[in-house]
Amino acid sequence: MLAEQSAVATNVLSPLAHSADVLFQQSPLALNVLSPLTPKTDMLAEQSALATNVLSPLALQTDVLFQQAALALNVLPPLAHQTDVLTEQAALALNMVLPLALAANMLSLSALQTIPLPP
């Protein structure tokens, strides 16, 4: 019985041993391919870290700018409405003041005509 189990184990393990040998032979080839990539990977990791150091403060500033823009949007519409109201009031005031200015000019002209000029 042990002989049969040993034969079965040999039949199972022999192909696995062959696969392990093939993988072991391919391992140096993989190292030859991957070794030159390692410095590039390290450089990319360093660049990524630098980019994170640069971009993180920018992201914070962007968040602050968005918050300020939101606040400005809350403040500006009421101011725009007040500006519209002031513009309307200024137009009404001009409509009232212009006739008065015209009347004042006419009175000034008639007053000048009544003053005798020296010879």
C-alpha positions, 0 to 999 in steps of 0.5 A: 500500500505504501508503494502505491501511495508513493507511486501516486505521490511521485506521479503528482509531485514530478510534474510540480517539480518540473514546473518549479524547475522551469519557474526557477530558470525563468526567475533570473530572466525576470530579474534581468527584466525587472531590475532595470525597472526598479530605479524607474519605479523608485524615481516615479515613487519619489516624483509621486511624493513630490507631486503630492507635496505640491498638490496637497496645499493647492487642493487646500487653497482650491477648497478655500477659494470654493468656500469664499466663492460660495460666500461671495455668491451669498453676499453678491445677489442682495448687493446686486438687488440694492444696486438695482434699487439705487439705480432706479432711485438715481434715475427718479432723482434725475427725472426730478432734478433735470426739470429743476436745473432747466428752470434754474437756467431759464431764471438765470438767463432771464435775470441776466437779460434784466441786468443792464450792461455797461456802455 
